[in-house]
Amino acid sequence: MDLLDFEGEALYFDDPPPENVTVLLAAAADAYGQGESELPLLQAYFFAPEHLMVIVALYRFFYYQHRYPETLIVAERALTLVGRRLHFPDQWSALTPDDLLGENKPMSLIRFYLLALKGAAYVCLRLGQLENGKAMVEKILELDPEDRLNASVLKNVLDEATRLRLVVSNP
């Protein structure tokens, strides 16, 4: 299984949302510089709570605003939505390499799921939830042993932070 082999598959943004949601997403983008994007994004979410374009827009908004608790909620929502589409276990921690296999499982969605998990891991690390973030990174590396998604970079940062913390606390 190659996580980079999704040529010809539809990506999350290839499925346009309803017109009213498209208008709200555009309004949010236009209002970002004035700090008025949140309301149209939330309205878009109310109209299309399962549309991945809306989920990605919300994730990016909260992330770039450094609102990490909200970012994590949105990342978890993405995992739930995509996990359901792929018939994955309800908990990411129960996912096995065998769960990734199957003809009806588009690689683009599997990749989206794993990247959402990687995003959640990063946000957990930013929030100081090191054990949860570490578990997520280790799960990604278990599912992506070739490290196509570069989760080892997060693992290296986490390992170095842990090492430095031990050095500081044990002079």
Stockholm file with secondary structure:
# STOCKHOLM 1.0

chainA/1-171         MDLLDFEGEALYFDDPPPENVTVLLAAAADAYGQGESELPLLQAYFFAPEHLMVIVALYRFFYYQHRYPETLIVAERALTLVGRRLHFPDQWSALTPDDLLGENKPMSLIRFYLLALKGAAYVCLRLGQLENGKAMVEKILELDPEDRLNASVLKNVLDEATRLRLVVSNP
#=GR chainA/1-171 SS CCTTCCTTSCCGGGSCCCHHHHHHHHHHHHHGGGTCCHHHHHHHHHHCTTCHHHHHHHHHHHHHTTCHHHHHHHHHHHHHHHHHHTTCCSSGGGCCGGGGCCTTSCHHHHHHHHHHHHHHHHHHHHTTCHHHHHHHHHHHHHHCTTCTTCHHHHHHHHHHHHHHHHHHHCC
#=GC SS_cons         CCTTCCTTSCCGGGSCCCHHHHHHHHHHHHHGGGTCCHHHHHHHHHHCTTCHHHHHHHHHHHHHTTCHHHHHHHHHHHHHHHHHHTTCCSSGGGCCGGGGCCTTSCHHHHHHHHHHHHHHHHHHHHTTCHHHHHHHHHHHHHHCTTCTTCHHHHHHHHHHHHHHHHHHHCC
//
